[in-house]
Amino acid sequence: MIRANQLTHTFGKESTLLYALKEVNLSISHGEMVSIIGPSGCGKTTLLQILSGIETPTSGEVYIDGFNLHEANEKKRDAFRLNHMGFIFQMYHLVPVLTAVENVALPLIGQGVSTKTANQRARAALAQVGLADKHEAYPAMMSGGQNQRTAIARAIVAEPKVIWADEPTGALDSQTSQQIIGLLRHINETMNTTIVMVTHDSQMAAQTDRIIRMENGRITESVMTGNSLDNQSNFRVRP
């Protein structure tokens, strides 16, 4: 489903060159739920941004379901991201002047779906995340957990191939975090949606199928958890 070949990403000039990623190779199967963990500055968010096409690597390739993400021009890449990807961020990124249903409908509106149909599908997505009674609520009227559920509804409304989640529980208390990770796990299992999550929380990571650990711009460990039926692809790399 997702394949990265020799991803390298640098900042600065030759005399002050900094490596955010160093020759990263990665494969993620369809329907897998994967977490990427590691210390601050290790490159995990940069990797997520490059895998999703938000950033362009200095070198290397990314394939999503056979589509070469960074070989495509910007217009084709943006269209692929809109039609096949969902995004969840730490700070929700909801539009404050739009209601929950209007926020969730945005990806469908971007695809050219009629407002009526987009709103109907948005209401169904909100019901799926337990917010059937919050259709007309604005972000300021909801709790952090409810806002994140709205963001999850927005991510799934167009039934994407993959959901990218960047610290989805980072702004939430432990109880709400557990509810959110449980919801993501439910979506992964019932919709067979591939989910790639960056997190600093090892307890959240332990509830995914596989934990990928990064240090200094490299993947140093990839370990299947007890949540997956397949535990044959573990590896460790000595830094």
C-alpha positions in Angstrom: 0.0 0.0 0.0 2.7 2.5 1.0 6.4 2.1 -0.1 9.2 4.5 0.5 12.6 4.1 -1.2 15.8 5.7 0.0 14.1 8.9 1.4 16.5 11.6 2.3 15.6 15.1 3.3 18.1 17.8 4.2 18.1 21.5 5.3 20.7 24.2 4.8 23.8 24.4 2.6 26.8 22.1 2.3 28.7 23.7 5.2 25.7 23.6 7.5 23.8 20.6 6.0 21.3 19.0 8.4 19.7 15.6 7.7 16.0 15.3 8.7 15.8 11.9 7.0 18.7 9.6 5.9 18.0 6.9 3.3 14.7 5.7 4.9 13.1 2.6 3.4 9.6 1.7 4.6 6.7 -0.6 3.5 3.2 -0.5 5.0 0.5 -3.0 4.1 -3.1 -2.2 3.1 -5.2 -2.1 6.3 -2.3 -1.9 8.6 -2.3 0.5 11.6 1.2 1.8 12.2 2.7 4.2 14.7 5.9 6.1 14.3 7.7 7.0 17.5 11.0 8.6 18.6 12.5 11.6 20.4 11.7 15.2 19.4 13.7 16.1 16.2 14.2 12.5 15.1 12.4 13.1 11.8 9.1 11.3 12.4 6.8 14.3 11.5 9.0 15.1 8.5 8.6 11.4 7.4 4.8 11.7 7.7 4.7 14.9 5.7 6.8 13.4 2.9 4.8 10.1 2.8 1.6 12.2 2.5 3.0 14.5 -0.2 2.9 17.7 2.0 6.7 18.0 1.7 9.0 16.9 -1.1 12.1 14.9 -0.2 15.5 15.9 -1.3 15.8 12.5 -2.8 14.0 9.2 -2.9 10.5 7.9 -3.9 7.1 7.4 -2.3 4.5 5.1 -3.8 0.9 5.0 -2.5 -1.1 2.1 -4.0 1.3 2.2 -7.0 1.1 6.0 -7.5 4.5 7.7 -7.5 3.7 10.6 -5.3 6.7 12.8 -5.9 7.1 12.1 -9.6 3.7 13.6 -10.2 3.2 17.3 -10.7 1.7 19.5 -8.0 -1.8 19.4 -9.4 -1.9 15.6 -9.7 -0.4 15.2 -6.3 -2.9 17.5 -4.7 -5.8 15.7 -6.5 -4.5 12.3 -5.3 -4.2 13.6 -1.7 -7.7 15.1 -1.8 -9.3 11.9 -3.2 -7.3 9.2 -1.4 -6.0 10.6 1.9 -7.4 11.8 5.2 -5.6 13.9 7.8 -5.8 14.3 11.6 -3.7 16.8 13.4 -2.9 17.5 17.0 -4.7 20.9 17.1 -7.7 19.7 15.0 -7.4 22.4 12.2 -11.2 22.9 12.2 -12.5 26.1 10.6 -13.9 28.1 13.6 -16.7 29.8 11.7 -18.1 26.5 10.3 -20.3 24.0 12.1 -19.2 20.5 12.7 -21.1 19.2 9.7 -19.7 21.9 7.5 -16.2 21.2 8.6 -16.6 17.5 8.0 -18.1 18.1 4.5 -15.1 20.1 3.3 -13.2 17.3 1.6 -16.3 16.2 -0.3 -17.0 19.8 -1.4 -13.4 19.9 -2.6 -14.0 16.8 -4.7 -17.0 18.5 -6.3 -19.8 16.7 -4.4 -22.9 18.7 -4.1 -23.5 20.5 -0.8 -26.6 18.5 0.0 -24.9 15.2 -0.6 -21.7 16.3 1.2 -23.7 17.4 4.3 -25.7 14.1 4.3 -22.4 12.1 4.3 -20.9 14.4 6.9 -23.8 13.8 9.2 -23.3 10.0 8.8 -19.6 10.4 9.5 -20.3 12.4 12.7 -22.7 9.7 13.8 -20.0 7.1 13.2 -17.7 8.9 15.7 -20.4 9.4 18.3 -21.3 13.0 17.5 -24.8 12.6 16.0 -26.1 15.4 18.3 -23.3 17.9 17.4 -24.1 18.6 13.7 -24.7 22.3 14.2 -22.1 22.9 17.0 -19.2 25.2 16.3 -15.6 24.2 17.4 -15.7 26.7 20.3 -18.8 25.0 21.6 -17.2 21.6 21.8 -14.6 19.9 24.0 -11.1 19.0 22.8 -12.2 15.4 22.5 -15.3 16.3 20.5 -13.2 18.6 18.2 -10.8 15.7 17.6 -13.7 13.4 16.8 -15.0 16.0 14.3 -11.5 16.0 12.8 -11.6 12.2 12.5 -15.1 12.4 10.9 -13.6 14.8 8.4 -10.7 12.4 7.7 -13.0 9.4 7.0 -15.9 11.1 5.2 -14.5 10.5 1.8 -13.5 6.9 2.6 -9.7 7.4 1.9 -7.2 4.7 1.3 -5.0 6.0 4.1 -5.3 8.3 7.1 -2.3 10.2 8.4 -2.5 11.2 12.0 0.1 13.6 13.5 0.0 13.4 17.3 -3.8 13.0 17.3 -3.9 12.7 21.1 -1.2 15.2 22.0 -3.6 17.9 23.1 -5.9 15.6 25.1 -6.0 14.2 28.6 -5.3 10.5 29.1 -8.9 9.3 29.2 -9.9 11.2 26.1 -6.7 10.0 24.4 -7.7 6.4 25.0 -11.1 7.1 23.5 -9.6 8.6 20.4 -7.1 5.8 19.9 -9.9 3.3 20.4 -12.0 5.1 17.8 -9.1 5.0 15.3 -8.6 1.3 16.0 -12.3 0.8 15.3 -12.1 2.7 12.0 -9.0 0.7 11.0 -10.7 -2.6 11.7 -14.2 -1.9 10.4 -13.3 0.1 7.3 -9.9 -1.6 6.6 -8.4 1.9 6.4 -4.6 2.1 6.5 -3.6 4.4 9.4 -0.1 5.9 9.9 0.2 7.7 13.2 3.0 9.8 14.7 3.0 9.8 18.5 5.2 10.5 21.4 3.0 8.3 23.6 4.3 4.7 23.9 0.9 3.5 25.4 -0.9 4.8 22.3 1.7 3.3 20.0 1.3 -0.1 21.7 -2.3 -0.3 20.5 -1.3 -0.2 16.8 -0.3 -3.2 14.7 3.3 -2.1 14.3 5.7 0.3 16.0 8.3 2.0 13.9 11.0 3.7 16.0 13.2 6.6 14.6 16.4 8.1 15.8 18.5 10.8 14.0 16.5 10.6 10.8 16.7 6.9 10.4 14.3 4.0 11.2 16.1 1.9 13.8 13.4 -0.5 14.7 10.1 -2.0 13.3 8.3 -4.3 15.7 4.9 -6.0 15.3 2.8 -5.7 18.5 0.4 -8.3 19.9 -2.4 -6.5 18.1 -1.4 -8.0 14.8 -1.8 -11.6 13.6 1.5 -11.3 11.7 4.6 -11.0 13.8 7.1 -12.2 11.2 8.4 -8.8 10.1 10.2 -7.6 13.2 13.6 -6.1 12.7 16.1 -4.0 14.7 18.9 -1.9 13.4 21.8 -0.8 15.7 22.1 3.0 15.5 
